[in-house]
Amino acid sequence: MKSLLLSRFLVLLPWTLLVIVMLDASGSNRAHRPSSIFSRRPLSQQHPLQDGAAARRRQQEAEALPIIYAITPTYSRPVQKAELTRLANTFRQVARLHWILVEDAAMGTELVGRFIGALSRSGHLSCTHLHVLTPRRFKRPGLPRGTEQRNAGLAWIRQKYQHAPPQQPGVLFFADDDNTYSLELFQEMRTTRKVSVWPVGLAGGRRYERPIVEKGKVVGWYSGWRGGRPFAIDMAGFAVSLQVILSNPKAVFRRHGSQAGMQESDFLRQITTMEELEPKANNCTKVLVWHTRTEKYI
Ligand SMILES: *[C@@H]1O[C@H](CO)[C@@H](O)[C@H](O)[C@H]1NC(C)=O
């Protein structure tokens, strides 16, 4: 009996030692990483100069990135603050993102004003708060939502760049507040040259909708709904470069002549062609954004 225990002990001993050695090695590795959040050294022992240089380098790198404008139409309802909080928690992790939040309201509401104020003060996310009221005659079920608000966001951007030198790098996209965005999506859209496209999860009554890509080009649409649209794509499924927005100053979301669900298609038709579209997300094989739609709770 005793010899059995001893042999078990001898079998386990080398493994135990191996684990201890590995733990120790990973600990000392961490200690050599300068100023990482994993660092075990007290703050006073870190090298302020080196950290300052690293921070400056990171900032320079971030400034070289094309800016991303996210235009979000929003309106007052019980889930609104939950939706905006989820979006803010994503956007604040994206470098060089400017959030344009446009309320469907005659005046900015206190809820959104305070929300944006706190975000701006936190210094983690730059935002602009706009508002425009949807005319009452357009507030009917079946009619598209967010039209006037998206156009207000476009107008704000065009105004901002009115006197800017040409060829400003930048990208904009329409970030409805009922979606969930993966951080990877922003890396993908950041390199948009004209108009880029990608799949959208939980859209059109399917697990996903997506552009069909052959040899790196968009040739059609996998869509659960009105497949005949020239661009059968959801609002969350594309981004446009600042150049395209500025060089097509008349391109807007139209109510007249565009039926519900045709707004994306009608807008894209004003600024691009199917041949020009740039497929992102691994030739449109990865889903990086979802129509989560918070359940109507009350
Ligand atoms: C997309 O497809 C094209 C053509 O098949 C290929 O050259 C390219 O590398 C693909 N891109 C990615 C990101 O897989």
The ligand as a Tripos MOL2 file, in Angstrom:
@<TRIPOS>MOLECULE
LIG
   14    14     1     0     0
SMALL
NO_CHARGES

@<TRIPOS>ATOM
      1 C1        -11.5720   37.7640  -51.5910 C.3       1 LIG1
      2 O1        -11.6230   37.0720  -52.7990 O.3       1 LIG1
      3 C2        -10.6190   37.4530  -53.7120 C.3       1 LIG1
      4 C3        -10.8820   36.7390  -55.0420 C.3       1 LIG1
      5 O2        -11.2310   35.4150  -54.8330 O.3       1 LIG1
      6 C4         -9.2500   37.1350  -53.1350 C.3       1 LIG1
      7 O3         -8.2380   37.5330  -54.0290 O.3       1 LIG1
      8 C5         -9.1000   37.8790  -51.8240 C.3       1 LIG1
      9 O4         -7.8770   37.5400  -51.2220 O.3       1 LIG1
     10 C6        -10.2510   37.5530  -50.8950 C.3       1 LIG1
     11 N1        -10.1480   38.4110  -49.7380 N.am      1 LIG1
     12 C7        -10.1420   37.9370  -48.4870 C.2       1 LIG1
     13 C8        -10.0030   38.9460  -47.4100 C.3       1 LIG1
     14 O5        -10.2260   36.7610  -48.2440 O.2       1 LIG1
@<TRIPOS>BOND
     1     1     2 1
     2     1    10 1
     3     2     3 1
     4     3     4 1
     5     3     6 1
     6     4     5 1
     7     6     7 1
     8     6     8 1
     9     8     9 1
    10     8    10 1
    11    10    11 1
    12    11    12 1
    13    12    13 1
    14    12    14 2
@<TRIPOS>SUBSTRUCTURE
     1 LIG1         1 GROUP 0 **** ****
